[in-house]
Each structure stands twice: as structure tokens, then as C-alpha cells.
């Protein structure tokens, strides 16, 4: 029972990270009908930006909650700008081209960020500074709950609630929902579609940066290829919950984190990464629209 509770804590922590990344996938797909395969690499850039901001501003030398908040905010801002740049340069010119062109471009942007990251940041792994000193809040019976676990889950939940508020209660959120329903109708109603799509990429990229910063706190080793596997798992989580569905992305991320954690604990850590693909195949076979998705009938 103690091991089960410990793995539950670990699964919820990783699931929160996957959920933040999955929200970026589901937002872009819901509005643009594009799988942005570069999103996992934006998560990597977020971790790297946080690493350098922490050292440049001197927060790496003294752990503090304020330092963590400042570093994460700056990392989210930098990645939001990167997301806007990717949308304007790589995707906007191809918006009216066949979907396959945009998909190939997304793969190209992903490889550019990975190998460009090796050139800019260096291929060697870096060790993320201890922005917050780790300490046990609960330790007994074989279960250890640290302040880092609570921080990751709490901040992730706050960001998810904030995103939900933006989508449902603000003008840009209303415009985002309108564009996801119909490009042409939204444009006729006076909505600037380009601005909405840019904001969508900025929001998703900012969430990925927050996930990268918090992963650096929990697993200090970061490198330019760190976004590849988590990006794929987050995509699977988005498909699992129903791509384009916000609550589905959160539920899929949490389920993904719990599943892989329990598989590694009770079966073998060798299967930890493979379970994502098994889940993807199973979902596509049984419920292609995902747990929260609805089948869409297209006229031909």
C-alpha cells in the first residue's frame, strides 16, 4: 500500500507536466487542425531559458520561491515569443496549402529546434539549479511527499484554471472559440484570425515553458533532446483525452503519468516509454475520438 501511494504521488506529478504540454497540442489542433510536432521542443527551450535566466539573474546561488516565480515567468515569456515567431514564419504562409505541407513543416521546425538547440546550448547535459530547496512535507510509512511535488501539482493546476478562465471569460478566448468553429465566419464577424492564432501559439508555448521549468526542478538534468519523448507522450495524452478538448487533455495527461509510473513500478522500467504507444494504439482501435472526444461526421 505504501508503494502504491508513493507511485500515486509520482504519477500525479508527472501527469500534471504531461497535461500542461498536452494543452498546447490540443489548443493548436482545435484552432488550426494541426499537430504541432515542434511543441515538445518548445518545452525543451523553456527549460533551457529557465536555466540561463536563473544564472544570469543570480537566483541559482540562493534558492527562493520569488526566484523560481521570476525565472518561470521569464521562461514563459520567452517561449511565448518563440511560439508567435514559429506561427508567423513557419505556419502562417502555409495556412491555405494542403495539410500535409504544414505537417511536414512542423516536423522540420521540431528538428530545427533540436539540432539548433545543440548548436546554441551545447550538446552536453546541463544541471538545473536548485531554485527551491527540496524538503519533505510528509515522510512516513514508505511515502515521501516533497514541497517540489506539491509545487508542481499546485502550479500546474493554477495554470490550467487560468487557461480555462481565459478561454471561457475573456474576449480573446471568445474569439479563439469562434475561430475554432469557423475561420471564414469569424473573419466576416470582424475577428482578426491571425491575431487569434498567434495568441493560441503563445499560450500553448508558455504552458510548455512552465512545464520545462518545473521538470528542471524535479529532474535537474536537462539537454537539447529532452523534449522528444515527453512531447510524444503529451501528444498521446491529448489523443487519449480527445484532441481539441481541454478537459480531455488534462485527464489524458494525468492518466498517462499514472499509467507509466505504475508500469515502471510494478512491471519494469523498460516498458515505461513503450506504454505511451500501446495506449495510443488501444485508443485508436477502441475509441478513435478519445475519452472526451465526439465523432465528427464529414460530408463527402
Residue pairs with C-beta under 8 A, 6 or more apart in sequence:
2 141
2 142
2 143
3 142
3 265
5 141
5 143
6 142
6 143
6 144
7 261
7 262
7 265
8 258
9 143
9 145
9 149
10 149
10 261
11 254
11 257
11 258
11 259
11 260
11 261
11 262
12 149
12 153
12 254
12 257
12 258
13 149
13 152
13 153
13 218
13 257
14 257
14 260
14 261
15 253
15 254
15 255
15 256
15 257
15 258
16 152
16 153
16 156
16 157
16 253
16 254
16 257
17 152
17 156
17 211
17 214
17 215
17 230
17 253
17 257
18 230
18 233
18 234
18 237
18 252
18 253
18 254
18 256
18 257
19 156
19 160
19 237
19 249
19 250
19 252
19 253
19 254
19 257
20 156
20 159
20 160
20 207
20 208
20 210
20 211
20 253
21 39
21 40
21 43
21 207
21 208
21 211
21 230
21 231
21 234
21 237
21 253
22 234
22 235
22 237
22 238
22 241
22 249
22 250
22 252
22 253
23 160
23 163
23 204
23 207
23 238
23 246
23 249
23 250
23 253
24 36
24 39
24 42
24 203
24 204
24 205
24 207
24 208
24 234
25 35
25 36
25 39
25 204
25 234
25 235
25 238
25 243
25 249
26 238
26 241
26 243
26 244
26 245
26 246
26 248
26 249
27 176
27 200
27 203
27 204
27 246
28 34
28 35
28 36
28 39
28 200
28 201
28 204
29 35
29 36
29 238
29 243
29 244
30 180
30 243
30 244
30 245
31 176
31 179
31 180
31 196
31 197
31 200
32 91
32 95
32 102
32 197
32 200
33 99
34 91
34 99
34 102
34 103
34 106
35 103
35 106
35 235
36 106
36 201
36 204
37 103
37 106
37 107
37 109
37 110
37 231
37 235
38 86
38 106
38 109
38 110
38 112
38 113
39 204
39 205
39 208
39 231
39 234
39 235
40 110
40 208
40 227
40 228
40 230
40 231
40 232
40 234
40 235
41 109
41 110
41 113
41 114
41 117
41 227
41 228
41 231
42 79
42 82
42 83
42 86
42 113
42 204
42 205
42 208
42 209
42 227
43 208
43 209
43 211
43 212
43 215
43 226
43 227
43 230
43 231
44 113
44 114
44 117
44 212
44 222
44 224
44 225
44 226
44 227
45 78
45 79
45 82
45 113
45 117
45 209
45 212
45 227
46 75
46 76
46 78
46 79
46 205
46 208
46 209
46 210
46 211
46 212
46 213
47 75
47 128
47 209
47 212
47 213
47 215
47 216
47 222
47 226
48 117
48 121
48 126
48 212
48 222
48 224
49 74
49 75
49 78
49 79
49 209
50 71
50 72
50 74
50 75
50 128
50 209
50 212
50 213
50 216
51 126
51 128
51 129
51 216
51 222
53 59
53 70
53 71
53 74
53 75
54 60
54 67
54 71
54 128
54 129
54 131
55 129
57 67
57 70
57 71
59 67
59 68
59 70
59 71
59 129
59 131
60 129
60 130
60 131
63 130
63 131
63 132
63 133
64 131
64 132
65 132
67 131
68 131
68 132
68 151
68 213
68 217
71 131
71 213
72 155
72 209
72 210
72 213
72 214
75 209
75 210
75 212
75 213
76 206
76 207
76 209
76 210
76 213
77 206
78 209
79 205
79 206
79 208
79 209
79 212
80 202
80 203
80 205
80 206
80 209
81 202
82 205
83 201
83 202
83 204
83 205
83 206
84 198
84 201
84 202
84 205
86 109
86 201
86 205
87 197
87 198
87 200
87 201
88 198
90 105
90 106
90 108
90 109
91 102
91 105
91 106
91 197
92 194
92 197
94 101
94 102
94 105
95 102
110 231
113 227
114 224
114 225
114 227
114 228
115 224
117 224
117 225
118 224
118 225
121 224
122 224
123 223
123 224
124 223
125 221
125 222
125 223
126 221
126 222
126 223
127 220
127 221
127 222
128 216
128 217
128 219
128 220
128 221
128 222
129 220
130 217
130 220
131 217
132 147
132 148
132 151
132 217
134 146
134 147
134 148
135 146
135 147
136 144
136 145
136 146
136 147
137 145
137 146
137 147
137 150
138 144
138 145
139 145
148 217
148 218
149 218
151 214
151 217
152 214
152 217
152 218
155 210
155 214
156 210
156 211
156 214
159 207
159 210
160 250
163 203
163 207
163 246
164 246
166 172
166 173
166 203
167 173
167 176
167 177
167 246
172 196
172 199
175 186
175 191
175 192
175 195
175 196
176 196
176 199
176 200
178 185
178 186
178 189
178 191
179 186
179 191
179 193
179 196
179 197
180 244
183 193
186 193
186 196
187 193
212 222
212 227
215 222
215 226
215 230
216 222
229 273
232 276
233 256
233 260
233 273
233 276
234 253
234 256
236 252
236 256
236 276
236 277
236 279
236 280
237 249
237 252
237 253
237 255
237 256
238 248
238 249
238 252
238 253
239 252
239 280
239 283
239 284
239 290
240 248
240 251
240 252
240 255
240 256
240 279
240 280
240 283
240 290
240 291
241 247
241 248
241 249
241 250
241 251
241 252
241 253
241 255
241 290
241 291
241 292
241 293
242 248
242 249
242 252
242 289
242 290
242 291
242 292
242 293
242 294
243 249
243 290
243 293
244 293
245 290
245 292
245 293
247 292
248 290
248 291
248 292
248 293
251 291
251 292
252 290
252 291
256 276
256 279
259 275
259 279
260 272
260 273
260 275
260 276
263 271
263 272
263 275
264 271
264 272
283 290
283 291
287 293
288 295
289 295
289 296
